[in-house]
Amino acid sequence: MEELSTDEAPPSIGPFSQGIRDGDRIYVSGQGPIDPDSGDIVGEDATAQTEQTLDNVEAVLESAGQSLDDVVKATVFVTDMDDYDAVNEVYGDRMSQPYPARSAVEVVELPVDIRVEIEVIASAE
């Protein structure tokens, strides 16, 4: 196992890595809409927050030489399922076909006061 770490994504807020490479798979921990430079939440709506969240996911993947094109599975957490369409619009624009397998769930809250968090598994072949 190899830890992935980059200053281009926010640091972890607990005892976990931004990402892990294990053989030919990369596991990116849940990322949210946090500006890695300021530590501030970016955007108030789901669209802006999803953009920043995927920027952070992509930064962790890029630290391993991969990209969003290599994602095989994503899990999307939203605090309000009414944001589902906005999240899907950004997600669909940023991910490539064939789209990764995906789950999307509504949660009561996230560790930080944000609307969306996304974790992914990517191929590193």
C-alpha positions in Angstrom: 0.0 0.0 0.0 1.2 3.5 -0.8 -0.3 6.7 0.6 -1.3 9.4 -1.8 -1.0 13.0 -0.7 -1.1 16.4 -2.4 -1.3 20.0 -1.5 -3.7 20.5 -4.4 -6.5 18.9 -2.3 -7.5 19.7 1.2 -5.7 17.8 4.0 -7.6 15.0 5.7 -9.6 16.1 8.8 -9.0 12.8 10.6 -6.9 9.7 10.8 -7.2 8.8 7.1 -5.3 9.4 3.9 -6.4 11.5 1.0 -5.9 8.4 -1.1 -4.2 5.0 -1.2 -2.7 3.1 -4.1 -3.1 -0.7 -3.6 -1.8 -2.6 -6.5 -3.6 -1.5 -9.6 -6.4 0.3 -7.7 -6.5 3.8 -6.2 -9.0 4.6 -3.4 -9.7 8.3 -2.9 -11.2 9.2 0.4 -14.4 11.3 0.5 -13.6 14.8 -0.8 -15.8 17.9 -0.4 -15.9 21.4 -1.7 -13.0 22.7 0.3 -10.5 25.1 -1.2 -7.1 23.5 -0.6 -5.3 26.9 -0.2 -7.7 28.7 2.1 -9.5 25.8 3.8 -12.8 27.5 3.1 -16.0 25.9 1.7 -16.4 26.8 -1.9 -19.9 27.8 -3.1 -23.3 27.7 -1.5 -25.2 25.7 -4.1 -24.7 22.1 -5.2 -23.4 23.0 -8.6 -20.4 25.0 -7.3 -19.8 22.5 -4.5 -19.8 19.6 -6.9 -17.3 21.3 -9.2 -14.8 21.9 -6.3 -15.4 18.4 -4.9 -14.5 16.9 -8.3 -11.5 19.2 -8.6 -10.3 17.8 -5.2 -10.9 14.2 -6.3 -9.0 14.8 -9.5 -6.1 16.4 -7.6 -5.7 13.2 -5.5 -5.9 11.1 -8.6 -3.4 13.2 -10.4 -0.9 12.8 -7.5 -0.9 9.1 -8.6 -0.7 9.9 -12.3 -4.3 9.1 -13.0 -7.4 11.2 -13.8 -11.2 11.2 -13.6 -11.1 9.1 -16.8 -9.7 6.2 -14.7 -12.6 6.1 -12.1 -14.4 2.8 -12.1 -16.7 3.4 -9.0 -17.9 6.5 -7.3 -20.0 7.1 -4.2 -21.8 10.4 -3.9 -23.2 11.6 -0.6 -25.6 14.6 -0.6 -27.3 16.2 2.4 -30.4 17.0 0.3 -31.7 14.7 -2.5 -33.2 17.8 -4.1 -29.6 18.6 -5.1 -29.4 15.3 -7.1 -30.0 16.8 -10.5 -27.5 19.6 -10.0 -24.9 17.1 -8.8 -25.7 14.8 -11.8 -25.3 17.7 -14.3 -21.8 18.5 -13.1 -20.8 14.9 -12.6 -22.0 14.0 -16.2 -19.9 16.8 -17.6 -16.8 15.9 -15.7 -16.8 12.1 -16.0 -16.3 10.2 -19.3 -18.2 7.4 -20.9 -18.5 4.6 -20.1 -19.5 6.2 -16.8 -18.2 4.6 -13.6 -20.5 2.5 -11.5 -22.0 4.7 -8.9 -24.1 5.0 -5.7 -25.7 8.2 -4.5 -27.2 8.5 -1.0 -28.7 11.2 1.1 -27.1 11.6 4.5 -28.3 13.5 7.5 -25.1 15.4 7.7 -21.4 15.3 6.8 -18.4 16.0 9.0 -18.2 19.6 7.6 -21.3 21.7 6.7 -21.3 20.9 3.0 -23.9 19.7 0.5 -21.9 17.0 -1.3 -19.0 14.6 -0.7 -17.6 12.1 -3.3 -15.3 9.2 -2.9 -13.9 7.1 -5.8 -12.1 4.0 -6.8 -9.9 4.2 -9.9 -7.9 1.9 -12.0 -4.1 2.4 -12.0 -3.3 -0.1 -14.7 
